[in-house]
């Protein structure tokens, strides 16, 4: 990561663009902003975003197959080659002034003429008793992080998405058995992953079933189905979707839809002039790394255009 | 297993940013010879790429009982980053490769004078923070561990001896993993008392240290 020289963090300095987020959308946006010769800063809570926890990335055109971490290493390298500064922090609020924005974190204050919100999403909780109690003690939201702790054990993945399928496939490499527990009638994975799941001897899918409770003592021992059945298990991996991290935008009056996604147009513009959004936090119908990066790049171009107009006016 | 070429390249690129001299103490052990040799080999890469700015002071566990006692060494090999008062600020019970490279070099830079991002706010709360040891339990394949190492290291550097951060790869230390019943990473153990799991923000960590809720 390009180490920002703290002497460069001048509270009175106004960046051309500050990008919020640590995933591929944010970094992709910043890379283009730098190429447009914008003075850009990236502020992200966690470098890598959700994709960094993905076992395999096989659907980013141009990359046959790589790990989530490997994928983000490429973005990091590109970012570093352009000497784009990155700060690990979380912006809590954005204030709008006449010709710039002030961004506040707990530790610092920043100014920018424009902002790209690419804060992604976070994993949804299941919302059942025992889930919080056993977090880190048998309940996990990240198979790549925690899967190896369940070697030769029996685990379940809750969910029926492509992510759930991929988590199950990853876990099957080290655990004894994986159960995918899904409330629907058919998992919604990409056909290629669905086929892999169906052909994997270690993976069994339990359909039309919900979990109503997670039980155990020091660690998880069982889950309760909505049928009332108690099912013995050593680990529960929850993959039931995600919710957008859009609160930062809502506080300043950025419009969101019913799913709390930031509404953007084809220029990645929000309803506030000078603020753009992209990626999982925004309202695309189909969200992938490549689509997020594309929106982030468009946001950078739109910011470049916006600043050019501002400079002409002044 | 020799270090992968990609990590060698990352080490050389990162350590080239160092612009002031710094000395690291490393304690090796003949009882853990393979790990010790690996640690020394990796540090050699750092040292050679540092334009002479990084010095490695090797101490053998078996022949330095006074230093073992002074620095409270319980495991070896271990890398110690110490401040001007020779207090241990950061311990690495893990070879600084892969995701640990960037926070390792970042810590060296802050140790040698690069301003610390969190320092101003931490200093405002200095009196409310008691002496603390944070064990950062990580693995190489954990996506968010690098960020946690960075935050905890920066806090240790900002707290001027009040906080020590131990970075521990639990796959290399299964005894420690078992001791704390670790089933997820990153896991933070604060003063042997409190366990925090997952990606904690710097703000959340500060509140934990001053025993407040955000």
Interface residues (C-beta under 8 A of the other chain):
Chain A: X1 X3 X4 X5 X6 X7 X9 X45 X46 X47 X48 X52 X53 X68 X69 X72 X73 X80 X87 X88 X89 X90 X105 X106 X107 X108 X135 X136 X137 X138 X140 X142 X144 X145 X146 X148 X149 X150 X218 X219 X235
Chain B: X6 X13 X17 X99 X102 X105 X106 X109 X114 X115 X116 X117 X118 X120 X121 X139 X141 X142 X143 X144 X146 X147 X150 X151 X171 X181 X182 X183 X184 X185 X187 X195 X197 X198 X199 X201 X202 X203 X206
